[in-house]
């Protein structure tokens, strides 16, 4: 008997990288992609949380590999993409830039270091990982070419109290996504 997933479509043979895949939206994306047959690599800053997810995915027989990565650190992003390149034989079909931080704080309370950390995590990592993934995405094996999915927020469109800087990062991500699409 086929499941509803199998009836709709298949990602068998596809490869995907999902950042921030150990919880929330990222975890759901990892599980959906793997459930449709894709081989998925994901990362998180939290090694213990990531390992617990890996064990669960292994029990569910989902093809998911993991590595610890703080996407706010440039060298760790480079290492992550090297791992993905080696794991997927130089091909990547789907990049999901999901990792991010939501910090609720009045704009006047942010320090320069706080600002830099949020920009590096939510926006710079998105841009840099997309650049790093480019050579792998052009070698995509299915889907007619690689795809980049950027997970944003309504905070990038509407203003909310205490989310000025978060909104800047998500608004920037929205514009980056539109620019890449052209």
C-alpha positions as CSV (number, residue, x, y, z in Angstrom):
1,X,0.0,0.0,0.0
2,X,1.3,3.5,-0.8
3,X,1.2,6.3,1.6
4,X,-0.2,9.7,0.7
5,X,3.4,11.0,0.4
6,X,4.2,8.5,-2.2
7,X,1.1,9.3,-4.2
8,X,1.9,13.0,-4.4
9,X,5.5,13.1,-5.3
10,X,9.0,11.8,-4.5
11,X,12.3,13.4,-3.7
12,X,14.1,10.1,-4.0
13,X,17.7,10.8,-5.1
14,X,17.5,14.5,-4.0
15,X,19.9,16.0,-1.5
16,X,19.1,18.8,0.9
17,X,20.8,21.0,3.5
18,X,18.6,22.4,6.2
19,X,20.1,24.8,8.7
20,X,18.7,24.9,12.2
21,X,17.0,21.5,11.8
22,X,16.9,20.3,15.3
23,X,13.6,22.0,16.3
24,X,10.6,24.0,15.2
25,X,10.1,24.7,11.5
26,X,13.6,23.4,10.6
27,X,12.9,20.0,12.1
28,X,9.6,19.8,10.4
29,X,11.3,20.6,7.0
30,X,14.0,18.0,7.6
31,X,11.4,15.3,8.4
32,X,9.2,16.2,5.4
33,X,12.1,16.2,2.9
34,X,13.5,12.9,4.3
35,X,10.0,11.5,4.3
36,X,9.7,12.2,0.6
37,X,12.9,10.3,0.1
38,X,15.6,13.1,0.0
39,X,18.9,12.6,1.7
40,X,19.1,15.4,4.2
41,X,22.0,17.0,6.1
42,X,21.1,19.4,9.0
43,X,22.9,21.4,11.6
44,X,22.4,23.1,14.9
45,X,24.5,24.8,17.5
46,X,23.2,22.5,20.2
47,X,25.1,19.2,20.0
48,X,22.9,17.3,22.5
49,X,19.6,18.4,20.9
50,X,21.0,17.5,17.5
51,X,22.1,14.0,18.6
52,X,18.7,13.3,20.1
53,X,17.1,14.2,16.8
54,X,19.6,12.1,14.9
55,X,18.8,9.0,17.0
56,X,15.1,9.5,16.4
57,X,15.5,9.9,12.7
58,X,17.7,6.8,12.6
59,X,14.9,4.9,14.4
60,X,12.4,6.2,11.8
61,X,14.8,5.1,9.0
62,X,15.0,8.7,7.7
63,X,18.2,9.4,5.7
64,X,19.4,12.4,7.8
65,X,23.0,13.2,8.7
66,X,23.9,15.9,11.2
67,X,26.8,18.2,12.2
68,X,27.2,20.9,14.8
69,X,27.4,24.3,13.3
70,X,26.9,27.8,14.5
71,X,25.8,29.6,11.3
72,X,26.9,32.9,12.8
73,X,30.5,31.9,12.5
74,X,31.9,32.1,8.9
75,X,34.5,29.3,9.4
76,X,31.8,27.0,10.6
77,X,29.7,27.7,7.5
78,X,32.6,26.9,5.3
79,X,33.2,23.6,7.2
80,X,29.5,22.8,7.0
81,X,29.4,23.2,3.2
82,X,32.6,21.1,2.9
83,X,30.8,18.4,4.8
84,X,27.8,18.7,2.6
85,X,29.9,18.6,-0.6
86,X,31.7,15.4,0.6
87,X,28.5,13.7,1.8
88,X,26.6,14.4,-1.4
89,X,29.3,13.9,-4.0
90,X,29.5,17.6,-4.9
91,X,25.8,18.0,-5.6
92,X,23.1,19.8,-3.7
93,X,19.5,20.0,-4.8
94,X,18.0,22.0,-2.0
95,X,19.4,24.6,0.4
96,X,17.0,25.6,3.2
97,X,18.3,28.6,5.1
98,X,16.3,28.2,8.2
99,X,18.6,28.9,11.2
100,X,17.9,32.1,13.0
101,X,17.4,33.9,16.2
102,X,14.4,35.8,17.5
103,X,15.4,38.3,20.2
104,X,12.8,40.5,21.8
105,X,14.5,43.7,22.9
106,X,13.9,47.4,22.5
107,X,16.0,48.9,19.7
108,X,17.7,51.3,22.1
109,X,18.9,48.4,24.3
110,X,20.9,46.6,21.6
111,X,24.7,46.8,21.8
112,X,26.9,46.8,18.7
113,X,27.9,43.2,19.5
114,X,24.3,42.2,19.9
115,X,23.5,43.8,16.5
116,X,26.5,42.1,14.8
117,X,25.5,38.7,16.3
118,X,21.9,38.9,15.1
119,X,23.0,40.1,11.6
120,X,25.5,37.3,11.3
121,X,23.0,34.6,12.4
122,X,19.9,35.7,10.5
123,X,21.2,37.5,7.4
124,X,24.9,37.1,6.7
125,X,24.7,33.3,7.1
126,X,21.9,33.2,4.6
127,X,23.9,35.2,2.0
128,X,27.2,33.3,2.6
129,X,25.6,29.8,2.6
130,X,23.9,30.6,-0.6
131,X,27.2,31.7,-2.1
132,X,29.0,28.6,-0.8
133,X,26.2,26.3,-2.1
134,X,26.2,27.7,-5.6
135,X,28.8,25.3,-7.1
136,X,26.9,22.4,-5.6
137,X,23.5,23.7,-6.7
138,X,24.5,24.1,-10.3
139,X,25.5,20.4,-10.1
140,X,22.0,19.5,-8.8
141,X,21.0,16.0,-9.9
142,X,17.2,16.5,-9.9
143,X,14.5,19.1,-10.0
144,X,16.0,20.8,-13.1
145,X,18.5,22.7,-11.0
146,X,19.1,23.6,-7.4
147,X,16.7,25.4,-5.2
148,X,17.3,27.8,-2.3
149,X,14.5,28.2,0.2
150,X,14.9,31.1,2.7
151,X,12.7,30.9,5.8
152,X,11.6,34.4,6.7
153,X,8.9,35.9,8.9
154,X,6.0,38.4,8.9
155,X,8.5,40.3,11.1
156,X,10.2,41.2,7.8
157,X,7.1,42.8,6.5
158,X,5.3,44.3,9.5
159,X,6.7,46.2,12.5
160,X,6.4,44.7,16.0
161,X,7.4,46.1,19.4
162,X,10.8,44.8,20.4
163,X,11.5,43.3,17.1
164,X,13.1,46.1,15.1
165,X,16.5,44.4,14.5
166,X,14.9,41.0,13.9
167,X,12.6,42.7,11.3
168,X,15.7,44.2,9.6
169,X,17.2,40.8,9.2
170,X,14.1,39.2,7.8
171,X,13.3,42.2,5.6
172,X,16.9,41.9,4.3
173,X,16.4,38.2,3.7
174,X,13.2,38.9,1.8
175,X,15.0,41.4,-0.5
176,X,17.9,39.0,-0.9
177,X,15.5,36.3,-2.0
178,X,13.8,38.5,-4.5
179,X,17.1,39.6,-5.9
180,X,18.4,36.0,-6.3
181,X,15.2,35.1,-8.0
182,X,15.9,37.6,-10.8
